């Protein structure tokens, strides 16, 4: 059976591309952050460390998740312009 090809407006394609990439980024970041928080954070009590009342684990886990994503994960979208 043949594939249905649909022509989309350029603005529609750009909007869908942006939403797709943003959704994949946010989901991946959230998964990596939560895995760190509920494994490493609980094992080594990193979730309890505070500096001037601010929890340090927020910055630590965010930076590690972003570095991991930059190094090992390629985010793409099926809606990218050809």
C-alpha positions in Angstrom: 0.0 0.0 0.0 1.3 3.5 -0.9 2.1 6.2 1.6 -0.2 9.2 1.9 1.8 12.4 1.3 0.2 15.5 2.7 1.5 19.0 1.8 1.6 21.3 4.7 1.9 25.0 5.0 5.4 26.2 5.9 4.2 27.9 9.1 2.3 24.8 10.1 5.4 22.6 9.6 7.6 25.0 11.6 5.1 25.1 14.4 4.8 21.3 14.5 8.6 21.0 14.4 8.9 23.4 17.3 6.3 21.6 19.4 7.8 18.2 18.6 11.4 19.2 19.6 10.2 21.1 22.7 8.1 18.1 23.8 10.9 15.6 23.3 13.4 17.9 25.1 11.1 18.4 28.1 10.1 14.8 28.4 13.8 13.6 28.2 14.9 16.2 30.7 12.2 15.3 33.2 12.9 11.6 33.0 16.7 12.2 33.5 16.0 14.6 36.4 13.6 12.3 38.2 15.9 9.3 37.8 18.7 11.2 39.4 16.5 12.6 42.2 15.0 9.3 43.2 18.1 7.1 42.8 21.3 9.0 43.4 19.6 11.6 45.5 18.0 9.2 47.9 21.1 6.9 48.1 23.5 9.6 49.0 21.1 12.0 50.7 21.8 14.7 48.2 18.2 15.9 48.2 18.7 17.1 51.8 21.7 19.5 51.2 20.7 23.2 51.3 22.8 26.3 50.9 21.1 29.4 52.5 17.9 27.5 52.4 18.1 26.7 48.7 18.2 23.0 47.7 21.4 22.4 45.8 20.1 19.3 44.1 18.0 21.3 41.7 21.0 22.9 40.1 23.1 19.8 40.3 20.6 17.5 38.6 19.7 20.1 36.0 23.3 20.6 34.9 24.0 16.8 34.8 20.8 16.2 32.8 21.6 18.9 30.3 25.2 17.7 29.9 24.0 14.1 29.4 21.5 15.3 26.8 24.1 17.3 24.9 26.6 14.5 24.8 24.4 11.4 24.2 21.0 12.4 22.9 20.1 13.8 19.5 16.7 15.4 19.4 15.0 15.5 16.0 11.6 15.9 14.5 9.8 14.5 11.5 8.5 18.0 10.7 11.9 19.5 9.9 12.0 21.5 6.6 13.8 19.7 3.8 
